[in-house]
């Protein structure tokens, strides 16, 4: 997994760093926009009769409506900045993905074009085509997801710092709870890697069957074996479908459990806060903010790690193929005597 991350960094170091930093800015701009609403709602202090108790400290000579307009204006400005940054990150994401995918394909093509012929013919044509198309796509997408995971961790660190300032016990409770869920799902990482290997094997079988049957369609019809070949193709397609459905079930389970767990934890936090601690409405808003900003980090990281683990066997197969073909190109060819023509070549 780390070799894949190192590979994309070496491929595009500047784009890698820009992608991480801009993704962090997008996440932080969204967090700031939400965070602005918390003091906005906390400004209403009904018991003391002061509508804008907090803002009066900073804008003492401005009316309440103007103060409200200032806060909402900053909120809108933050959302506009987030939208612009998000568009730029999407374009950078697409460019980085395509650049890395192109470099993978060029690396593979160089290995294929320069490989020794006896080594090259050991690979089926369909396997090489699958490497150029499907496998390169999966590897590049997994690499970009790792970049997004790094930016997510950096953003989470800032959000955790903000949450600790707002409420230390509740933040620690969320972190410990999420960490417990995260550790509980560690066995799924191994299953995801195994599932990725199964998907690649079934994909190779499926594309090989397509290539063989289309190439030999004339012979299939000549021998009248359409039904037998159709069954072979259907079995390969069903195996490919079953493996992808298994991967979907595997990735959907943690998201479901995280969603249910977050709902249960929020409900418990609200119940104890209202029944035993008698917290104010502003403190309840803080609880919602902490859960809404920290809990999705766990679900996103879990999804990213599972997707990357499914792509690890594909990346290993790609590197092994490139290494095998490149090594064969370095084998010195035996010297042969030069062909000389003494008299003639006659065909009779």
Secondary structure by P-SEA (a helix, b strand, c coil): caaaaaaaaaacaaaaaaaaaaaaaaaaaaaaaaaaaaaaaacccccccccccccccccccccaaaaaaaaaaaaaaaaaaaaaaaaaaaaaaaaaaaaaaaaaaaaaaaaaaaccccccccccaaaaaaaacaaaaaaaaaaaaaaaaaaaaaaaaaaaaaaaaacaaaaaaaaaaaaaaaaaaaaaaaaaaaaaaaaaaaaaaaaaaaaaaaaaaaaaaaacaaaaaaaaaaaaaaaaaaaaaaaaaaaaaaaaaaaaaaaaaaaaaaaaaaccccccaaaaaaaaaaaacccaaaaaaaaaaaaaaaaaaaaaaaaaaaaaaaaaaacccccccccccccccccc
